[in-house]
């Protein structure tokens, strides 16, 4: 059943936890940080579709380069955070989904 799902990888454990609640139809994993993603960690996922969700900014460039170099994996790099100007540099996917939920209104 799970092998038909895509695996979504984010940088932080916090984001993986939040996204498991927000989007439970996907499998969410954390790399542990920008430079912690490597081919060895992806080996058990070799036959699955992998979607990387880097934090906004430099991380997008780094993970996009990995996706281009690691041709033996089915990797796509999401642009959700990169293309959303409301998310600050180094902001992540959890910020994207929670940005409207916790805005406070002025009285």
Backbone as ProteinMPNN parsed JSONL, in Angstrom:
{"seq_chain_A": "XXXXXXXXXXXXXXXXXXXXXXXXXXXXXXXXXXXXXXXXXXXXXXXXXXXXXXXXXXXXXXXXXXXXXXXXXXXXXXXXXXXXXXXXXXXXXXXXXXXXXXXXXXX", "coords_chain_A": {"N_chain_A": [[0.829, -1.192, 0.0], [1.866, 1.315, 0.871], [3.959, 1.587, -0.924], [2.941, 2.659, -3.227], [2.613, 5.282, -2.762], [3.935, 8.615, -2.768], [7.045, 9.8, -1.485], [7.786, 12.37, 0.651], [10.259, 14.657, 1.343], [11.569, 16.74, 3.787], [13.51, 19.323, 5.405], [13.577, 19.695, 8.283], [12.717, 17.954, 11.332], [10.549, 18.928, 12.725], [8.979, 20.071, 10.696], [8.376, 17.794, 9.162], [6.796, 16.404, 11.01], [4.616, 18.2, 11.379], [3.637, 18.306, 8.74], [2.814, 15.686, 8.391], [0.487, 15.684, 9.801], [-0.971, 17.697, 8.47], [-1.021, 16.853, 5.77], [-1.736, 13.892, 5.58], [-1.918, 11.897, 3.681], [0.448, 11.479, 2.434], [3.788, 10.174, 2.757], [6.016, 11.437, 5.048], [9.295, 12.52, 5.56], [12.225, 13.57, 7.346], [15.291, 15.133, 6.567], [17.082, 16.014, 8.38], [18.486, 18.295, 8.112], [19.892, 20.788, 5.896], [22.379, 19.942, 4.667], [22.362, 17.31, 5.305], [21.071, 15.503, 3.697], [21.608, 12.75, 1.645], [22.81, 10.327, -0.785], [22.948, 7.792, 0.354], [20.981, 7.813, 2.351], [18.753, 7.873, 0.759], [18.684, 5.448, -0.516], [16.953, 3.229, 0.45], [14.596, 4.15, -0.623], [14.624, 3.957, -3.303], [12.953, 2.918, -5.359], [10.725, 4.474, -5.25], [8.684, 7.415, -5.807], [10.151, 10.469, -5.177], [9.787, 13.478, -3.515], [11.305, 16.452, -2.942], [11.307, 18.969, -0.5], [12.71, 21.691, -0.009], [13.869, 24.219, 2.336], [13.158, 27.73, 1.965], [15.261, 29.641, -0.189], [18.784, 29.297, -0.248], [18.786, 26.53, 0.094], [17.053, 25.473, -1.809], [18.514, 25.652, -4.203], [20.683, 23.935, -3.603], [19.432, 21.417, -3.118], [18.149, 21.065, -5.55], [20.308, 20.738, -7.222], [21.263, 18.29, -6.244], [19.108, 16.65, -7.062], [19.375, 16.802, -9.828], [21.838, 15.553, -10.187], [21.607, 12.996, -9.056], [20.555, 10.774, -10.765], [19.642, 8.175, -10.675], [17.501, 8.037, -9.023], [14.003, 8.816, -8.63], [13.429, 11.839, -8.479], [11.866, 14.872, -7.601], [11.924, 18.362, -7.202], [10.201, 20.43, -5.152], [8.677, 23.626, -5.665], [7.194, 25.126, -3.968], [7.778, 26.581, -1.519], [9.844, 28.179, -2.443], [8.711, 29.8, -4.4], [6.899, 31.368, -3.049], [6.436, 34.469, -1.899], [5.654, 35.302, 0.629], [6.748, 33.66, 2.472], [9.51, 33.692, 4.528], [13.089, 33.896, 3.797], [14.752, 30.912, 4.409], [12.48, 29.932, 5.497], [10.026, 27.297, 5.822], [8.097, 24.448, 4.552], [6.107, 23.927, 6.446], [5.7, 26.487, 7.449], [4.468, 27.609, 5.226], [1.973, 26.239, 5.106], [0.916, 26.896, 7.585], [0.794, 29.637, 7.731], [-1.546, 31.297, 7.353], [-3.231, 30.266, 9.238], [-2.453, 30.994, 11.834], [-2.378, 33.753, 11.991], [-2.676, 36.85, 13.614], [-5.263, 39.105, 14.487], [-5.617, 42.61, 14.528], [-7.063, 44.635, 17.045]], "CA_chain_A": [[0.0, 0.0, 0.0], [2.71, 2.504, 0.955], [4.871, 1.706, -2.062], [2.292, 3.436, -4.278], [2.614, 6.68, -2.358], [5.186, 9.333, -2.92], [7.73, 10.133, -0.244], [8.11, 13.788, 0.669], [11.368, 14.886, 2.27], [11.787, 18.118, 4.228], [14.757, 19.425, 6.176], [13.48, 19.557, 9.74], [11.804, 16.989, 11.936], [9.338, 19.685, 13.048], [8.184, 20.202, 9.481], [7.863, 16.461, 8.825], [5.733, 16.123, 11.963], [3.46, 19.049, 11.046], [3.094, 17.914, 7.445], [2.123, 14.404, 8.564], [-0.863, 16.041, 10.258], [-1.617, 18.514, 7.44], [-1.157, 16.052, 4.549], [-1.455, 12.508, 5.991], [-1.935, 10.967, 2.548], [1.822, 11.286, 1.984], [4.815, 9.769, 3.723], [6.904, 12.584, 5.287], [10.559, 12.233, 6.225], [13.123, 14.706, 7.525], [16.696, 14.824, 6.293], [17.869, 16.419, 9.532], [19.153, 19.55, 7.802], [20.22, 21.027, 4.488], [23.496, 19.134, 4.176], [22.246, 15.935, 5.8], [20.499, 14.661, 2.651], [22.636, 12.109, 0.836], [22.352, 9.168, -1.544], [22.807, 6.649, 1.255], [19.676, 7.897, 3.012], [17.706, 7.653, -0.234], [18.762, 4.081, -1.055], [15.736, 2.426, 0.683], [13.473, 4.768, -1.335], [15.046, 3.968, -4.703], [11.871, 2.604, -6.29], [9.586, 5.345, -4.981], [8.738, 8.801, -6.259], [10.647, 11.292, -4.074], [9.61, 14.912, -3.691], [12.076, 17.21, -1.96], [10.732, 20.264, -0.138], [13.745, 22.441, 0.715], [13.536, 25.521, 2.892], [13.3, 28.783, 0.968], [16.584, 30.241, -0.296], [19.927, 28.499, -0.713], [18.456, 25.101, 0.138], [16.448, 25.083, -3.082], [19.602, 25.448, -5.165], [21.462, 22.759, -3.204], [18.664, 20.192, -3.332], [17.906, 20.949, -6.98], [21.542, 20.173, -7.775], [21.234, 16.861, -5.905], [18.117, 15.988, -7.917], [19.945, 16.706, -11.174], [22.992, 14.652, -10.186], [21.24, 11.646, -8.621], [19.634, 10.309, -11.798], [19.113, 6.837, -10.394], [16.295, 8.207, -8.201], [12.905, 9.593, -9.229], [13.364, 12.998, -7.584], [11.33, 16.159, -8.023], [12.12, 19.379, -6.169], [9.04, 21.306, -5.079], [8.952, 25.065, -5.667], [6.169, 25.782, -3.146], [8.348, 27.604, -0.637], [10.708, 29.071, -3.22], [7.895, 30.722, -5.186], [5.941, 32.08, -2.208], [7.145, 35.603, -1.289], [5.253, 35.505, 2.022], [7.588, 32.821, 3.315], [10.844, 34.311, 4.608], [14.242, 33.061, 3.478], [14.93, 29.836, 5.392], [11.167, 29.44, 5.904], [9.825, 25.954, 5.303], [6.77, 24.049, 4.113], [5.172, 24.112, 7.568], [5.38, 27.922, 7.456], [3.528, 27.834, 4.132], [0.643, 25.744, 5.462], [0.431, 27.482, 8.83], [0.87, 31.104, 7.694], [-2.855, 31.92, 7.546], [-3.899, 29.668, 10.391], [-2.092, 31.612, 13.106], [-2.277, 35.218, 11.902], [-3.498, 37.522, 14.623], [-5.924, 40.301, 13.984], [-5.501, 43.76, 15.431], [-8.362, 45.122, 17.521]], "C_chain_A": [[0.875, 1.256, 0.0], [3.611, 2.668, -0.26], [4.255, 2.505, -3.208], [2.275, 4.921, -3.958], [3.959, 7.316, -2.661], [5.745, 9.631, -1.534], [8.169, 11.584, -0.346], [9.168, 14.029, 1.748], [11.532, 16.377, 2.519], [13.078, 18.15, 5.04], [14.563, 19.08, 7.646], [12.445, 18.529, 10.187], [10.477, 17.655, 12.285], [8.421, 19.771, 11.839], [7.6, 18.857, 9.063], [6.693, 16.095, 9.728], [4.464, 16.9, 11.616], [2.821, 18.6, 9.731], [2.407, 16.558, 7.489], [0.692, 14.645, 9.024], [-1.631, 16.761, 9.154], [-1.939, 17.694, 6.186], [-0.853, 14.58, 4.851], [-1.456, 11.5, 4.848], [-0.534, 10.694, 1.996], [2.705, 10.786, 3.125], [5.787, 10.938, 3.822], [8.133, 12.144, 6.06], [11.367, 13.517, 6.351], [14.551, 14.265, 7.241], [17.567, 15.13, 7.499], [18.632, 17.707, 9.299], [19.552, 19.612, 6.342], [21.281, 20.071, 3.964], [23.43, 17.677, 4.613], [21.627, 14.982, 4.779], [21.631, 14.078, 1.83], [22.071, 10.855, 0.179], [22.13, 7.947, -0.653], [21.455, 6.632, 1.947], [18.538, 7.61, 2.041], [17.647, 6.217, -0.744], [17.507, 3.24, -0.774], [14.512, 2.947, -0.082], [13.652, 4.712, -2.847], [13.91, 3.74, -5.695], [10.642, 3.493, -6.122], [9.785, 6.726, -5.609], [9.104, 9.656, -5.046], [10.439, 12.763, -4.423], [10.363, 15.616, -2.571], [11.413, 18.568, -1.753], [11.768, 21.044, 0.671], [13.18, 23.717, 1.326], [13.769, 26.571, 1.798], [14.717, 29.359, 0.985], [17.623, 29.279, -0.84], [19.599, 27.01, -0.796], [17.848, 24.629, -1.176], [17.526, 24.786, -4.116], [20.373, 24.169, -4.871], [20.697, 21.481, -3.53], [18.307, 19.995, -4.803], [19.131, 20.354, -7.675], [21.614, 18.676, -7.473], [20.301, 16.103, -6.85], [18.648, 15.806, -9.336], [21.092, 15.706, -11.263], [22.617, 13.206, -9.876], [20.174, 11.059, -9.544], [19.031, 8.937, -11.526], [17.854, 6.867, -9.523], [15.27, 9.038, -8.955], [12.634, 10.786, -8.315], [12.784, 14.216, -8.299], [11.569, 17.127, -6.877], [10.929, 20.341, -6.242], [9.47, 22.77, -5.026], [7.99, 25.821, -4.752], [6.762, 26.881, -2.284], [9.172, 28.628, -1.416], [9.896, 30.153, -3.936], [6.905, 31.537, -4.359], [6.649, 33.22, -1.474], [6.76, 35.873, 0.17], [6.078, 34.659, 2.991], [8.985, 33.428, 3.343], [11.943, 33.347, 4.163], [14.497, 32.153, 4.682], [13.6, 29.369, 5.982], [10.931, 28.086, 5.254], [8.369, 25.669, 4.952], [5.729, 24.186, 5.222], [4.769, 25.581, 7.666], [4.334, 28.236, 6.39], [2.115, 27.42, 4.54], [0.068, 26.39, 6.718], [0.336, 29.005, 8.791], [-0.48, 31.778, 7.929], [-3.541, 31.452, 8.816], [-3.643, 30.421, 11.695], [-1.87, 33.123, 13.025], [-3.187, 35.827, 12.966], [-4.119, 38.768, 14.023], [-5.803, 41.398, 15.016], [-6.908, 44.241, 15.808], [-8.362, 46.636, 17.511]], "O_chain_A": [[0.642, 2.167, -0.794], [3.99, 3.792, -0.592], [4.982, 2.984, -4.079], [1.949, 5.733, -4.824], [4.977, 6.636, -2.79], [5.011, 9.703, -0.549], [8.836, 11.98, -1.301], [8.992, 13.654, 2.907], [11.622, 17.172, 1.584], [13.664, 17.105, 5.323], [15.302, 18.264, 8.196], [11.447, 18.278, 9.512], [9.415, 17.045, 12.163], [7.213, 19.565, 11.957], [6.442, 18.791, 8.65], [5.702, 15.535, 9.259], [3.374, 16.331, 11.565], [1.597, 18.525, 9.629], [1.5, 16.306, 6.696], [-0.212, 13.888, 8.671], [-2.805, 16.472, 8.923], [-3.019, 17.836, 5.613], [0.182, 14.07, 4.421], [-1.034, 10.358, 5.035], [-0.35, 9.786, 1.186], [2.39, 10.963, 4.302], [6.326, 11.387, 2.81], [8.026, 11.477, 7.089], [11.209, 14.44, 5.552], [14.967, 13.171, 7.623], [18.659, 14.58, 7.637], [19.35, 18.17, 10.185], [19.546, 18.601, 5.641], [21.092, 19.453, 2.916], [24.338, 16.898, 4.326], [21.658, 13.768, 4.979], [22.511, 14.805, 1.368], [20.994, 10.382, 0.54], [21.215, 7.16, -0.893], [20.849, 5.573, 2.114], [17.472, 7.153, 2.455], [16.65, 5.819, -1.347], [17.025, 2.579, -1.694], [13.502, 2.25, -0.175], [12.907, 5.355, -3.586], [13.918, 4.328, -6.776], [9.627, 3.28, -6.786], [10.907, 7.139, -5.901], [8.447, 9.578, -4.008], [10.857, 13.23, -5.482], [10.087, 15.396, -1.392], [11.012, 19.229, -2.711], [11.711, 21.057, 1.901], [12.148, 24.228, 0.89], [14.488, 26.323, 0.83], [15.303, 29.542, 2.053], [17.361, 28.536, -1.786], [20.098, 26.315, -1.681], [18.102, 23.505, -1.609], [17.455, 23.78, -4.822], [20.683, 23.404, -5.785], [21.245, 20.566, -4.146], [18.176, 18.856, -5.253], [19.0, 19.559, -8.605], [21.981, 17.884, -8.341], [20.658, 15.047, -7.374], [18.402, 14.781, -9.971], [21.293, 15.081, -12.305], [23.252, 12.284, -10.387], [19.027, 10.873, -9.14], [18.002, 8.589, -12.106], [17.218, 5.835, -9.312], [15.618, 9.856, -9.806], [11.727, 10.75, -7.483], [13.153, 14.541, -9.428], [11.432, 16.759, -5.71], [10.691, 20.978, -7.268], [10.488, 23.111, -4.424], [7.979, 27.052, -4.766], [6.281, 28.014, -2.321], [9.186, 29.81, -1.074], [10.348, 31.291, -4.062], [6.143, 32.323, -4.922], [7.388, 32.968, -0.523], [7.468, 36.597, 0.869], [6.096, 34.922, 4.194], [9.581, 33.653, 2.29], [11.749, 32.132, 4.155], [14.457, 32.597, 5.83], [13.581, 28.511, 6.864], [11.561, 27.76, 4.248], [7.515, 26.551, 5.046], [4.58, 24.53, 4.947], [3.607, 25.883, 7.939], [3.423, 29.032, 6.621], [1.165, 28.176, 4.337], [-1.15, 26.424, 6.89], [-0.163, 29.605, 9.743], [-0.535, 32.766, 8.662], [-4.347, 32.179, 9.397], [-4.515, 30.479, 12.561], [-1.237, 33.703, 13.907], [-4.312, 35.375, 13.181], [-3.538, 39.401, 13.141], [-5.875, 41.154, 16.221], [-7.818, 44.247, 14.979], [-9.361, 47.256, 17.876]]}, "name": "protein", "num_of_chains": 1, "seq": "XXXXXXXXXXXXXXXXXXXXXXXXXXXXXXXXXXXXXXXXXXXXXXXXXXXXXXXXXXXXXXXXXXXXXXXXXXXXXXXXXXXXXXXXXXXXXXXXXXXXXXXXXXX"}
